[in-house]
Amino acid sequence: MHSNAPKISVVIASIVGPPFIDECVASVYAQKNAPEFEVIVVDCRGAENVGRLRQKFPQARFVELTQRETVPKLRRLGAEQARGEIVAIIEEHCLAKDDWLATIASSLTAEYVACGGPVFDNNFTRLRDWVTYFVEYNSSLPPWPDGATTFLNGANLAYRREALLENLALLDHGYWEATLNPKLLGEGKKFRSVPTMTAYHRGPFDYFYYLRQRYLFSRAFSGARRGSLSAGQRAAYLVAAPLVPFLLLARMAARVFGKKCRVGSFLASTPLIFPALCVYTVGEWMGYAFGPGRALLEVE
């Protein structure tokens, strides 16, 4: 990393804390052939945690909050502090491959406003961690296509900074996949899918902790989308909700088998995946029916 005029600002929202944030930041500083970059950690776990991280990563910049905030807001605060022409987002539960920044720098060419890549597993040994991986990232399994796309996973993506600054008022109101990205696409902006822009989902999570987080995320996400759907569309979902877990499992299986990605692990974890999909559906149902409530604030 160099100290002046970074090309890329890496923004990491930290709510869960150690060991996730430590390993995530360390993976960014372990980059090879990286352009000039900075790391901005937006933390709401308190002064003690930030002090510990400052000692461990003195070259990083920190935005320290005194109260719990949502992940989108933490990312927005980081984007406001960014100095790079590109703002790269990685989830604190993930690790960056050692050429992640170099790949972003070469891939986000002038015709694109954002780019993103796949999320790989981290060779999990527990079924519960495969549950999290398949439910959260089945749409981002490798192999990942190359070229223009309309879908980017929020755990591993990068934007041109001006696109974020032009939409600051939008960035607090839900996950950017549901708020910012549709707006940018509607304006004719282009996203790029980059198969070599790799992040690894780190794990581990306890199963019931994950189920609660899945409910909260689903309610927050659907609550953010609620205003963009007609009353008829919302009603159709609410009525069809009992079928949704089966449809989600079928779609997930099609992706896993179609990509030949960790088929054995998927089959072994399916008995735990289906309850998670039921929780996912309940969260979406509540979000479409009643809005996000406080769910977004409690997502970690």
Sine and cosine of phi, psi and omega as CSV:
sin_phi,cos_phi,sin_psi,cos_psi,sin_omega,cos_omega
0.00,0.00,0.59,-0.81,0.05,-1.00
-0.91,-0.41,0.32,-0.95,-0.19,-0.98
-1.00,0.00,-0.32,0.95,-0.13,-0.99
-0.92,-0.40,0.56,-0.83,0.16,-0.99
0.66,0.75,0.91,0.42,0.00,-1.00
-0.91,0.42,0.57,-0.82,0.11,-0.99
-0.98,0.19,-0.59,0.81,-0.07,-1.00
-0.81,-0.58,0.72,-0.69,0.18,-0.98
-0.96,-0.29,0.87,-0.49,0.04,-1.00
-1.00,-0.06,0.87,-0.49,-0.02,-1.00
-0.95,-0.30,0.82,-0.57,0.00,-1.00
-0.82,-0.58,0.89,-0.45,0.08,-1.00
-0.99,0.12,0.80,-0.60,-0.06,-1.00
-0.86,-0.51,0.90,-0.43,0.11,-0.99
-0.88,-0.48,-0.66,0.75,-0.04,-1.00
-0.95,0.32,-0.67,0.75,0.03,-1.00
1.00,0.05,-0.46,-0.89,-0.07,-1.00
-0.95,0.33,0.47,-0.88,-0.02,1.00
-1.00,0.07,-0.03,1.00,-0.11,-0.99
-0.87,0.49,-0.80,0.60,-0.09,-1.00
-0.90,0.44,-0.62,0.78,0.00,-1.00
-0.87,0.49,-0.73,0.68,-0.05,-1.00
-0.95,0.32,-0.56,0.83,0.04,-1.00
-0.90,0.43,-0.77,0.64,0.00,-1.00
-0.88,0.47,-0.67,0.74,0.01,-1.00
-0.86,0.51,-0.60,0.80,0.00,-1.00
-0.92,0.39,-0.53,0.85,0.04,-1.00
-0.94,0.33,-0.66,0.75,0.00,-1.00
-0.96,0.27,-0.14,0.99,0.05,-1.00
-1.00,-0.05,0.23,0.97,-0.06,-1.00
-0.91,0.40,0.53,-0.85,0.06,-1.00
-0.94,-0.35,0.62,-0.79,0.05,-1.00
0.81,0.58,0.57,0.82,-0.05,-1.00
-0.98,0.17,0.52,-0.85,0.18,-0.98
-0.95,0.33,0.04,-1.00,0.05,-1.00
-0.89,0.46,0.74,-0.67,-0.06,-1.00
-0.53,-0.85,0.28,-0.96,0.12,-0.99
-0.74,-0.68,0.41,-0.91,0.06,-1.00
-0.89,-0.45,0.80,-0.60,0.03,-1.00
-0.88,-0.48,0.91,-0.42,0.04,-1.00
-0.98,-0.21,0.85,-0.53,0.04,-1.00
-0.97,-0.25,0.92,-0.38,-0.23,-0.97
-0.86,-0.51,0.66,-0.75,0.08,-1.00
-0.79,-0.61,0.48,0.88,0.02,-1.00
-0.99,-0.13,-0.12,0.99,0.11,-0.99
0.91,-0.42,0.21,-0.98,-0.11,-0.99
-0.89,0.46,-0.58,0.81,-0.03,-1.00
-0.89,0.45,-0.68,0.73,0.00,-1.00
-0.92,0.39,-0.68,0.73,0.01,-1.00
-0.90,0.43,-0.65,0.76,0.04,-1.00
-0.87,0.49,-0.65,0.76,0.03,-1.00
-0.90,0.44,-0.69,0.72,-0.01,-1.00
-0.93,0.38,-0.59,0.81,0.03,-1.00
-0.89,0.46,-0.63,0.78,0.03,-1.00
-0.92,0.40,-0.60,0.80,-0.05,-1.00
-0.98,0.20,-0.58,0.82,-0.05,-1.00
-0.76,-0.65,0.95,0.30,-0.09,-1.00
-0.90,0.43,-0.35,0.94,-0.01,-1.00
-0.99,0.13,-0.19,0.98,-0.01,-1.00
-0.98,0.19,0.37,-0.93,0.13,-0.99
-0.96,-0.27,0.53,-0.85,-0.07,-1.00
-0.76,-0.64,0.67,-0.74,0.19,-0.98
-0.93,-0.37,0.92,-0.40,-0.12,-0.99
-0.97,-0.25,0.86,-0.51,0.03,-1.00
-0.96,-0.27,0.49,-0.87,-0.05,-1.00
-0.99,-0.13,-0.07,1.00,0.02,-1.00
-0.59,-0.81,0.33,-0.94,-0.03,-1.00
-0.91,0.42,0.72,-0.70,0.07,-1.00
-0.74,-0.67,0.15,-0.99,-0.01,-1.00
-0.98,0.20,0.39,-0.92,0.06,-1.00
-0.86,0.51,-0.71,0.70,0.05,-1.00
-0.85,0.53,-0.63,0.77,0.01,-1.00
-0.92,0.38,-0.65,0.76,0.05,-1.00
-0.86,0.51,-0.68,0.73,0.02,-1.00
-0.91,0.41,-0.63,0.78,0.04,-1.00
-0.88,0.47,-0.68,0.73,0.03,-1.00
-0.89,0.46,-0.62,0.78,0.06,-1.00
-0.91,0.42,-0.66,0.75,0.01,-1.00
-0.89,0.45,-0.59,0.81,0.03,-1.00
-0.91,0.42,-0.52,0.86,-0.01,-1.00
-1.00,0.06,-0.19,0.98,-0.12,-0.99
-0.92,0.38,0.59,-0.81,0.05,-1.00
-0.94,-0.35,-0.23,0.97,-0.03,-1.00
-0.98,0.21,0.38,-0.92,0.06,-1.00
-0.96,0.27,-0.31,0.95,0.05,-1.00
-0.86,-0.50,0.69,-0.72,0.10,-1.00
-0.93,-0.37,0.91,-0.41,0.00,-1.00
-0.99,-0.16,0.71,-0.71,-0.02,-1.00
-0.91,-0.41,0.80,-0.60,0.15,-0.99
-0.73,-0.69,0.67,-0.74,0.00,-1.00
-0.95,0.33,0.59,-0.81,-0.04,-1.00
-0.92,0.40,-0.27,0.96,0.06,-1.00
-0.99,0.16,-0.04,1.00,-0.11,-0.99
-0.92,-0.40,0.31,-0.95,0.10,-1.00
-0.88,-0.47,0.64,-0.77,0.02,-1.00
-1.00,0.02,0.72,-0.70,0.14,-0.99
-0.87,0.48,0.42,-0.91,-0.18,-0.98
-0.94,0.33,-0.14,0.99,0.10,-1.00
-0.91,-0.40,0.33,0.94,-0.08,-1.00
-0.85,0.53,-0.77,0.64,-0.04,-1.00
-0.93,0.36,-0.64,0.77,0.04,-1.00
-0.89,0.46,-0.62,0.79,0.02,-1.00
-0.92,0.39,-0.68,0.73,0.05,-1.00
-0.86,0.51,-0.73,0.68,-0.05,-1.00
-0.87,0.50,-0.63,0.78,-0.03,-1.00
-0.99,0.10,-0.31,0.95,-0.11,-0.99
-1.00,-0.09,-0.50,0.86,-0.07,-1.00
-1.00,0.08,0.96,0.28,-0.02,-1.00
-0.98,0.21,0.11,-0.99,-0.19,-0.98
-0.86,0.51,-0.47,0.88,-0.07,-1.00
-0.98,0.21,-0.17,0.99,-0.06,-1.00
-0.92,-0.40,0.55,-0.83,0.06,-1.00
-0.99,-0.16,-0.30,0.95,0.00,-1.00
-0.41,-0.91,0.39,-0.92,0.09,-1.00
-0.57,-0.82,0.33,-0.94,0.00,-1.00
-0.34,-0.94,0.24,-0.97,-0.06,-1.00
-0.68,-0.74,-0.09,-1.00,-0.06,-1.00
-0.97,0.24,0.25,-0.97,0.12,-0.99
-0.88,-0.48,0.90,-0.43,0.00,-1.00
-1.00,-0.01,0.34,-0.94,0.15,-0.99
-0.98,0.22,0.16,-0.99,-0.01,-1.00
-0.89,-0.46,0.63,0.78,0.02,-1.00
0.82,0.58,0.83,0.56,-0.07,-1.00
-0.91,0.42,0.50,-0.87,0.06,-1.00
-0.93,-0.36,-0.14,0.99,-0.03,-1.00
-0.92,-0.40,0.65,-0.76,0.01,-1.00
-0.87,0.49,-0.61,0.79,-0.06,-1.00
-0.87,0.49,-0.51,0.86,0.02,-1.00
-0.97,0.26,-0.53,0.85,0.11,-0.99
-0.92,0.39,-0.57,0.82,0.06,-1.00
-0.84,0.54,-0.79,0.62,0.01,-1.00
-0.84,0.55,-0.71,0.71,-0.07,-1.00
-0.89,0.45,-0.76,0.65,-0.07,-1.00
-0.94,0.35,-0.64,0.77,-0.02,-1.00
-0.93,0.36,-0.69,0.72,-0.09,-1.00
-0.98,0.21,-0.61,0.80,-0.24,-0.97
-0.84,-0.54,0.32,0.95,-0.03,-1.00
-0.90,0.44,-0.42,0.91,0.05,-1.00
-0.99,0.14,-0.10,1.00,-0.04,-1.00
-0.85,-0.53,0.38,0.92,-0.01,-1.00
-0.94,0.35,0.56,-0.83,0.18,-0.98
-0.96,0.26,0.39,-0.92,-0.07,1.00
-0.96,0.29,0.55,-0.83,-0.13,-0.99
-0.96,-0.26,0.67,-0.74,-0.02,-1.00
-0.95,0.32,0.29,-0.96,0.03,-1.00
-0.90,-0.44,0.76,-0.65,0.06,-1.00
0.81,-0.59,-0.24,-0.97,-0.05,-1.00
-0.89,0.45,0.58,-0.82,-0.03,-1.00
-0.50,-0.87,0.27,-0.96,0.14,-0.99
-0.93,-0.38,0.04,1.00,-0.03,-1.00
-0.81,-0.59,0.76,-0.65,0.14,-0.99
-0.72,-0.70,0.67,-0.74,0.02,-1.00
-0.99,0.11,0.73,-0.68,-0.07,-1.00
-0.93,0.38,-0.16,0.99,0.01,-1.00
-0.99,0.12,-0.26,0.97,-0.15,-0.99
-0.41,-0.91,1.00,0.06,-0.02,-1.00
-0.38,-0.93,0.17,-0.98,0.00,-1.00
-0.57,-0.82,0.59,-0.81,0.00,-1.00
-0.83,-0.55,0.42,-0.91,0.27,-0.96
-0.93,0.36,0.73,-0.69,-0.13,-0.99
-0.86,0.51,-0.60,0.80,-0.04,-1.00
-0.89,0.46,-0.50,0.87,0.03,-1.00
-0.91,0.41,-0.57,0.82,0.05,-1.00
-0.96,0.27,-0.70,0.72,-0.04,-1.00
-0.91,0.42,-0.51,0.86,0.03,-1.00
-0.96,0.28,-0.23,0.97,-0.08,-1.00
-0.80,-0.60,0.49,0.87,-0.08,-1.00
-0.84,0.54,-0.61,0.79,-0.05,-1.00
-0.90,0.43,-0.33,0.94,-0.04,-1.00
-1.00,-0.02,-0.32,0.95,-0.26,-0.97
-0.97,0.24,-0.28,0.96,0.00,-1.00
-1.00,0.04,-0.17,0.99,-0.29,-0.96
-0.99,-0.15,0.35,0.94,0.03,-1.00
0.59,-0.81,0.17,-0.99,0.01,-1.00
-0.88,0.47,0.64,-0.77,-0.18,-0.98
-0.90,0.43,-0.39,0.92,0.08,-1.00
-0.89,0.46,-0.45,0.89,-0.04,-1.00
-0.98,-0.18,-0.26,0.97,-0.10,-1.00
-0.87,-0.50,-0.90,0.43,-0.08,-1.00
-0.94,0.35,-0.75,0.66,-0.13,-0.99
-0.87,0.50,-0.71,0.70,0.05,-1.00
-0.87,0.49,-0.58,0.81,0.02,-1.00
-0.91,0.41,-0.72,0.69,0.00,-1.00
-0.88,0.47,-0.68,0.73,0.03,-1.00
-0.90,0.43,-0.62,0.79,0.02,-1.00
-0.91,0.42,-0.41,0.91,0.04,-1.00
-1.00,0.05,0.04,1.00,0.02,-1.00
1.00,0.03,0.14,0.99,0.04,-1.00
-0.95,0.30,0.43,-0.90,-0.07,-1.00
-0.92,-0.40,0.65,-0.76,0.10,-0.99
-0.95,-0.31,0.49,-0.87,0.03,-1.00
-0.86,-0.51,0.73,-0.69,0.12,-0.99
-1.00,-0.06,0.79,-0.62,-0.11,-0.99
-0.82,-0.58,0.96,-0.30,-0.11,-0.99
-0.91,0.41,-0.39,0.92,-0.04,-1.00
-0.99,-0.12,0.08,1.00,0.05,-1.00
-1.00,0.01,1.00,0.09,-0.29,-0.96
-0.97,-0.23,0.73,-0.69,0.21,-0.98
-0.83,-0.56,0.44,-0.90,0.01,-1.00
-0.90,-0.44,0.80,-0.61,0.10,-0.99
-0.96,0.28,0.84,-0.55,-0.19,-0.98
-0.99,0.12,-0.68,0.73,-0.15,-0.99
0.89,0.45,-0.09,-1.00,-0.11,0.99
-1.00,-0.08,0.34,-0.94,0.10,-0.99
-0.78,-0.62,0.53,-0.85,0.21,-0.98
-0.95,0.30,0.55,-0.83,-0.15,-0.99
-0.88,0.47,-0.74,0.68,-0.07,-1.00
-0.96,0.28,-0.49,0.87,0.15,-0.99
-0.88,0.48,-0.71,0.70,-0.01,-1.00
-0.90,0.44,-0.66,0.75,0.00,-1.00
-0.86,0.51,-0.67,0.74,0.03,-1.00
-0.90,0.44,-0.69,0.72,0.01,-1.00
-0.90,0.43,-0.58,0.81,0.02,-1.00
-0.90,0.43,-0.66,0.75,0.06,-1.00
-0.87,0.49,-0.74,0.67,-0.05,-1.00
-0.89,0.45,-0.72,0.70,-0.01,-1.00
-0.89,0.46,-0.69,0.72,-0.02,-1.00
-0.89,0.45,-0.67,0.74,0.02,-1.00
-0.92,0.39,-0.65,0.76,0.02,-1.00
-0.90,0.44,-0.68,0.73,-0.04,-1.00
-0.92,0.40,-0.76,0.65,-0.02,-1.00
-0.93,0.36,-0.54,0.84,0.07,-1.00
-0.89,0.46,-0.59,0.80,0.04,-1.00
-0.94,0.35,-0.55,0.83,-0.02,-1.00
-0.99,0.14,-0.26,0.97,-0.14,-0.99
-0.81,0.59,-0.67,0.75,-0.05,-1.00
-0.94,0.35,-0.34,0.94,-0.01,-1.00
-1.00,0.00,-0.07,1.00,0.00,-1.00
-0.96,-0.28,0.53,-0.85,0.06,-1.00
-0.96,0.27,0.28,-0.96,0.05,-1.00
-0.86,0.50,-0.58,0.81,0.03,-1.00
-0.92,0.40,-0.65,0.76,0.03,-1.00
-0.90,0.43,-0.68,0.74,0.02,-1.00
-0.91,0.42,-0.67,0.75,-0.01,-1.00
-0.90,0.45,-0.64,0.77,0.01,-1.00
-0.88,0.47,-0.66,0.75,0.02,-1.00
-0.91,0.41,-0.71,0.71,-0.05,-1.00
-0.87,0.49,-0.61,0.80,0.01,-1.00
-0.96,0.29,-0.63,0.78,-0.09,-1.00
-1.00,0.09,-0.05,1.00,-0.13,-0.99
-0.79,0.61,-0.62,0.79,0.00,-1.00
-0.86,0.51,-0.40,0.92,0.01,-1.00
-1.00,0.07,-0.30,0.96,-0.17,-0.98
-0.87,0.49,-0.71,0.70,0.00,-1.00
-0.85,0.53,-0.61,0.79,0.01,-1.00
-0.93,0.37,-0.65,0.76,0.02,-1.00
-0.92,0.39,-0.65,0.76,0.02,-1.00
-0.90,0.44,-0.67,0.74,0.00,-1.00
-0.90,0.43,-0.64,0.77,0.02,-1.00
-0.90,0.43,-0.68,0.73,0.02,-1.00
-0.90,0.43,-0.66,0.75,0.02,-1.00
-0.88,0.48,-0.72,0.69,0.01,-1.00
-0.88,0.48,-0.64,0.77,0.01,-1.00
-0.88,0.47,-0.63,0.77,0.01,-1.00
-0.94,0.35,-0.70,0.72,-0.02,-1.00
-0.89,0.46,-0.76,0.65,-0.03,-1.00
-0.94,0.33,-0.60,0.80,0.00,-1.00
-0.90,0.43,-0.60,0.80,0.00,-1.00
-1.00,-0.07,-0.08,1.00,-0.05,-1.00
0.80,0.60,0.71,0.70,-0.07,-1.00
-0.96,-0.29,0.96,-0.28,0.11,-0.99
0.81,0.59,0.73,0.68,-0.07,-1.00
-0.87,0.50,-0.71,0.70,-0.02,-1.00
-0.88,0.48,-0.67,0.74,0.02,-1.00
-0.92,0.40,-0.59,0.81,0.04,-1.00
-0.90,0.43,-0.73,0.68,-0.01,-1.00
-0.89,0.45,-0.66,0.76,-0.01,-1.00
-0.91,0.41,-0.55,0.83,-0.08,-1.00
-1.00,-0.08,-0.04,1.00,-0.05,-1.00
-0.83,0.55,-0.64,0.77,0.03,-1.00
-0.87,0.49,-0.42,0.91,0.07,-1.00
-1.00,-0.04,-0.40,0.92,0.01,-1.00
-0.94,0.35,-0.67,0.75,-0.10,-0.99
-0.88,0.48,-0.70,0.71,0.09,-1.00
-0.85,0.52,-0.59,0.81,0.03,-1.00
-0.90,0.43,-0.60,0.80,0.04,-1.00
-0.93,0.36,-0.55,0.84,0.09,-1.00
-0.91,0.42,-0.69,0.72,0.04,-1.00
-0.89,0.45,-0.67,0.74,0.07,-1.00
-0.81,0.59,-0.72,0.69,-0.05,-1.00
-0.93,0.38,-0.65,0.76,0.05,-1.00
-0.88,0.48,-0.67,0.74,0.03,-1.00
-0.88,0.48,-0.71,0.70,0.04,-1.00
-0.89,0.46,-0.67,0.74,-0.01,-1.00
-0.85,0.53,-0.73,0.68,0.00,-1.00
-0.90,0.44,-0.64,0.77,0.01,-1.00
-0.90,0.43,-0.70,0.71,0.01,-1.00
-0.94,0.34,-0.54,0.84,-0.05,-1.00
-0.99,0.17,-0.67,0.74,-0.19,-0.98
-0.80,-0.60,0.00,1.00,-0.03,-1.00
1.00,0.01,0.00,-1.00,-0.12,-0.99
-0.97,0.26,-0.33,0.94,-0.09,-1.00
0.85,0.53,-0.69,-0.72,0.04,-1.00
-0.99,-0.14,0.20,0.98,-0.13,-0.99
-0.85,0.52,-0.69,0.72,-0.07,-1.00
-0.88,0.48,-0.56,0.83,-0.02,-1.00
-0.95,0.32,-0.39,0.92,-0.07,-1.00
-0.99,-0.16,-0.10,1.00,0.02,-1.00
-0.94,0.34,0.71,-0.70,0.07,-1.00
-0.93,-0.37,0.00,0.00,0.00,0.00
